[in-house]
Amino acid sequence: MKQIALYGKGGIGKSTTSANLSAALGETGLDILQIGCDPKHDSTRMLMHGAWIPTVLDLVRERGDAAIVTDDVVFTGYAGVRCVEAGGPEPGIGCAGRGIIATFQLLERLGALNGDVIVYDVLGDVVCGGFAMPMREGYAKEVYLITSGELMSLYAANNIAKAIARLAKRSRQTCALAGVICNSKNMEGEEDLVREFASRINSAMVAYIPRSRTVTLAELNRQTVMEYAPESEQAGVYRRLAEDIMKNTRTSIPTPLEIDELEELARRFAQV
C-alpha cells in the first residue's frame, strides 16, 4: 500500500491536485482512498460531483464515535475513489487538527484505512500536532509539497520541510519528503524557481502543473478534470503525475532554508 500526503498553503490547489491525482489513479483500476484533512472539508467534492459529504468530526459530535459505521463516513466517488472528510470544529471553537486525529482513530477502528493508495490532502499553513499527524504517526510514508512561485506559498512549503526534518530526528520516524509539485500561478520564471527551491531543500520537482481554464470549467461543472475533459492536455498532466508518483522511489530528509535564504531566492528570480 502506498501512503502519500499532499501538503501546501491554503488556496494553492491541494484539493484540485489531490482529487485529479486520485481520479487518475482510480482510472487505472487501483483502489484509492482520499482523506480530506482540512476544516473546509472540500477535498473530495469534485470526486463526489459537487456533494458535500458528512464529515467525521460532525458525526462524532452528533452521534458519538461508537455509533458510526463505515458507510456513514466513507463515500464512493468518480473512478471508484473512496472519499472521507475529516472536517473541523465549529468556527471559533476548538482545534482544527482535532478532526484529523478523530478521523484516523475512527477509520482504524472501522478497519477502513486500506487500499492500493491512500491520499491525504492536508492543510499546510500551520503544522500543529493535528495537521502533522499523518507525518508524525506514520500514516503517510511519502510527503509531497505543493507550491507555486509565490513567496508565501514557498514559505509554507519550507515550513512543512522543517517539520519533516524535525520529525526525522525521531527514532521511529517513517515518513520522508518525496518531492515538490509546482502548481503554477503563471509567474515569469516560476518553474525554474520552484525547481531550484526543491533542489535547495534536498529534493526534486516531480511535476509542473500549468494554470488551465479547463480546471475552472471542470469545477464549475462539479467534476474533476479527468471526468470533465479526459482528452485534454490538463488531464494528461494529472495522468503523468499519477504515473510518476507510483514509480517514485526517491525520498529524502529535507534541508529547509532560512527565511533570508528563501527571500533571496525568490527575489533573484523576480529580477530575471
C-alpha positions in Angstrom: 0.0 0.0 0.0 1.3 3.4 -1.0 0.5 6.2 1.5 1.1 9.8 0.4 0.3 13.2 1.8 0.0 16.4 -0.2 0.8 19.4 1.9 0.7 23.1 0.9 -0.6 26.5 1.7 -4.4 27.1 1.8 -5.6 28.1 -1.7 -2.6 26.7 -3.5 -4.6 24.0 -5.2 -4.0 21.0 -3.0 -7.6 19.7 -3.2 -7.8 20.2 -7.0 -4.4 18.3 -7.4 -5.4 15.6 -4.9 -8.8 15.0 -6.5 -7.4 14.8 -10.0 -4.5 12.6 -8.9 -6.9 10.2 -7.1 -9.1 10.2 -10.2 -6.2 9.4 -12.5 -5.1 6.6 -10.2 -8.6 5.3 -9.9 -9.0 5.2 -13.6 -6.2 2.6 -13.8 -8.1 0.2 -11.6 -6.3 0.9 -8.3 -8.2 1.0 -5.0 -7.9 4.7 -3.9 -8.8 6.2 -0.6 -8.7 10.0 -0.4 -8.9 11.7 3.1 -9.5 15.4 3.2 -7.6 16.8 6.2 -8.8 20.4 6.1 -11.6 22.1 8.1 -13.0 23.4 4.8 -13.9 19.8 4.0 -13.9 20.4 0.2 -11.1 17.9 -0.7 -13.4 15.3 -2.2 -16.2 17.5 -3.5 -15.4 17.2 -7.2 -14.9 13.5 -6.9 -18.4 13.4 -5.4 -19.9 15.6 -8.2 -20.3 18.6 -6.0 -21.8 16.9 -3.0 -20.6 17.9 0.5 -20.2 14.6 2.3 -20.7 14.4 6.1 -17.5 15.0 8.0 -16.2 12.6 10.6 -16.0 15.3 13.3 -19.6 16.4 12.7 -20.8 12.9 13.0 -18.7 12.3 16.1 -20.3 15.4 17.7 -23.8 14.3 16.7 -23.7 10.6 17.5 -20.5 9.7 19.3 -17.7 7.6 18.0 -19.3 4.2 18.8 -22.5 4.7 16.8 -20.7 5.4 13.5 -20.2 2.7 10.8 -18.1 2.7 7.7 -20.9 3.7 5.3 -21.5 6.8 7.4 -18.1 8.3 6.6 -16.7 6.6 3.5 -18.4 7.5 0.2 -17.6 6.3 -3.3 -16.9 8.9 -5.9 -15.6 9.1 -9.5 -13.5 6.2 -10.7 -14.3 4.3 -7.5 -12.3 6.6 -5.3 -13.4 6.2 -1.7 -13.8 9.6 -0.1 -13.5 10.8 3.6 -13.6 14.3 5.0 -12.2 14.9 8.5 -13.9 18.2 9.0 -13.2 20.7 11.8 -14.6 22.4 14.8 -17.3 25.0 14.9 -15.9 28.4 13.9 -14.0 30.0 16.8 -14.2 26.8 19.0 -11.6 24.1 19.4 -8.6 22.8 17.5 -8.8 22.3 13.7 -6.3 19.5 13.9 -8.7 17.5 16.2 -10.7 16.5 13.2 -7.7 14.7 11.7 -6.9 12.9 15.0 -10.6 11.8 15.4 -10.8 10.7 11.8 -7.7 8.4 11.9 -8.8 6.9 15.2 -12.3 6.2 13.8 -11.0 4.8 10.4 -8.6 2.5 12.3 -11.4 1.2 14.5 -13.6 0.6 11.4 -10.7 -1.1 9.5 -11.2 1.4 6.7 -7.6 2.6 6.3 -6.7 0.4 3.4 -6.4 0.3 -0.4 -3.7 0.4 -3.0 -3.1 4.1 -2.4 -4.2 6.4 0.4 -4.0 10.1 -0.5 -4.0 12.6 2.5 -4.9 16.1 1.4 -3.5 18.3 4.3 -3.6 22.0 5.1 -0.1 23.3 5.3 -0.4 26.9 6.5 0.3 25.6 10.0 1.8 22.3 11.0 0.4 21.9 14.5 0.1 18.5 16.2 -3.2 17.6 14.4 -2.1 18.6 10.9 1.3 16.9 11.4 -0.3 13.7 12.5 -0.2 12.0 9.0 3.6 12.5 9.1 4.2 12.1 12.8 2.3 8.9 13.3 3.4 7.1 10.2 0.2 7.2 8.3 1.8 9.0 5.3 5.1 7.5 4.2 5.7 10.0 1.4 5.1 13.7 1.6 4.7 15.9 -1.5 4.9 19.7 -1.1 2.6 21.7 -3.4 3.7 25.2 -4.1 3.7 28.0 -6.6 6.4 30.5 -7.1 4.7 33.0 -4.7 6.8 33.8 -1.7 4.1 32.9 0.9 3.4 29.6 -0.8 7.2 28.8 -0.8 7.3 29.9 2.8 4.5 27.4 3.8 6.3 24.6 1.8 9.6 25.4 3.6 7.9 25.3 7.0 6.5 21.8 6.2 10.0 20.8 5.1 11.2 22.0 8.6 8.5 19.8 10.2 9.7 16.7 8.2 13.3 17.4 9.1 12.4 17.7 12.8 10.4 14.6 12.8 13.2 12.7 11.0 15.2 13.0 14.2 12.8 10.7 16.0 13.9 7.1 16.2 10.6 5.7 14.8 10.2 8.3 12.1 8.8 6.6 8.9 7.9 9.5 6.5 10.2 11.5 4.3 9.9 14.1 1.5 9.1 12.6 -1.8 9.1 15.7 -4.0 7.8 19.1 -4.8 4.9 19.8 -7.1 4.6 23.2 -8.8 1.0 24.3 -9.2 1.6 27.3 -11.5 0.3 30.8 -11.0 1.7 31.7 -14.4 4.6 33.8 -12.9 7.6 34.5 -15.0 10.4 32.1 -14.2 8.2 30.2 -11.8 9.1 26.7 -13.0 12.8 27.4 -12.6 12.3 29.0 -9.2 10.4 26.0 -7.8 12.8 23.6 -9.3 15.7 25.4 -7.6 13.8 25.6 -4.4 13.2 21.9 -4.5 16.9 21.3 -5.1 18.0 23.6 -2.3 15.9 21.7 0.2 17.4 18.4 -0.9 14.5 17.2 -3.1 13.3 17.5 -6.7 10.4 19.0 -8.6 8.3 16.0 -9.7 5.7 17.8 -11.7 4.8 21.2 -13.2 1.1 21.8 -13.4 0.3 24.7 -15.7 -2.6 27.0 -14.9 -5.5 26.0 -17.1 -9.0 27.2 -17.7 -10.0 23.6 -18.1 -9.7 23.2 -14.3 -12.1 26.1 -13.7 -14.6 24.8 -16.2 -14.4 21.3 -14.7 -15.1 22.6 -11.2 -18.0 24.8 -12.4 -19.4 21.5 -13.7 -18.7 19.8 -10.4 -16.3 17.4 -11.8 -12.6 16.6 -11.8 -10.7 17.4 -15.0 -10.3 13.6 -15.5 -14.0 13.2 -15.9 -14.9 16.5 -17.5 -12.2 16.7 -20.1 -10.4 13.3 -20.2 -8.7 14.0 -23.5 -7.4 17.5 -22.5 -3.8 18.4 -22.1 -4.5 19.1 -18.4 -5.9 15.6 -17.9 -2.6 14.3 -19.4 -0.7 16.4 -16.8 -2.5 14.7 -14.0 -2.1 11.2 -15.5 1.7 11.8 -15.8 1.7 13.0 -12.2 -0.1 9.8 -11.1 2.3 7.6 -13.1 5.4 9.4 -11.7 4.2 9.2 -8.1 3.5 5.5 -8.5 7.0 4.9 -9.9 8.8 7.3 -7.5 11.1 5.6 -5.0 13.2 8.6 -4.2 12.7 10.2 -0.8 14.9 12.4 1.3 15.2 14.3 4.6 14.8 17.9 3.6 17.3 20.7 4.4 14.9 23.7 4.8 16.1 27.2 4.0 16.4 30.1 6.4 13.9 32.9 5.8 16.6 35.2 4.4 17.8 32.5 2.0 14.2 31.9 0.8 13.6 35.6 0.3 16.9 36.0 -1.6 16.0 33.1 -3.8 12.5 34.5 -4.6 14.0 38.0 -5.2 16.6 36.7 -7.6 14.1 35.0 -9.8 11.8 38.0 -9.6 14.6 40.1 -11.2 15.2 37.7 -14.1 
